[in-house]
């Protein structure tokens, strides 16, 4: 979803959640990151996903959907982007 497509509070939460997840992924890819800021962004994204689950907000087509249904949370999801966790192809 793009910003100009947001038409409801539910879509706004989904959009902001995906933006936060994009920030987490970008931070995870860096060899050097501020640990506190990284953990804070992970916590914000996880809270948003938890709220979306509790409020039964449709996550279809969002980054949040794959995290909520296919991982053990944002922290685990972020690990796949970290240079120290990537495996050589």
N, C-alpha and C positions, 0 to 999 in steps of 0.2 A: 504494500500500500504506500502511496505517496502522500505527502503532506496535503496537497490540494484535494485529495479524495476523502479526507476526514470529514464526516458529517454527524457524528454522534459522540457522546462521552465514551462509549465502549470502544469505538474506533480510535479515539484520541489516546486512550490508555494503551491500546495495542500498538499504535504508532510510536509513542514515547518508549514503550518497552523495547520495541525493536531497535530504536535509536540507541538506547542504553546498551543493548546486547551488541550492537555494532561497535560501540566504544570499548566494551569488554574484549571483544575479539581483536580489535586494533591494539589495545594495550597488551594483550597476551602475546602478540607476535613480536613485541620488542624484547631485545636481549636485556635491556635495562629499563626498569619501570619503578615508580614509587609504589612500594608494597601497600601502604595504607590506602592510597587512591585506588589501586587496583581492587583491593578487598572491598572498599566502599562501593565501587561501581557494581561488583558482583552482588553485593547485598541488596543494592537498589533494584537490580534486574530480577533477583530472586523474589523479592517482596512483590514486585509488579506481577510476576508470573503467578505467585501464590494468590494474589488478589483476583487476577483474571480467572483462576480456577474456582475460587470461592464465590465469585459473582457470576460464574457460568458464562463468561464472555467468550465468544467464538474466536479461536486462535488460528483457524484455517488460513494457510498461506503466510503465516508469520514465522520468524525465527523462534518465537516463544513456543509455538506448537511442537516443533521437534524436540525442544528441551523438556517441555512439560511431559511429553509422552514417551520419550526415547532415551532419557538420561537420568542420572540421579541429581540433577540440578545444574545450575549455572556454573558453579565451580568446576564440576567434572567436565562440562561442555567446553569451558574455556581452555582446559588442558590440551585439547587437540590442536590449539593454535600456538602453543608455547614452543619455542625453538628447542628447549631441552627435552620436550616430550615427543617431538616428531621423529619418525623413524625414516631411515634412508630407503629410498625406493630402488 
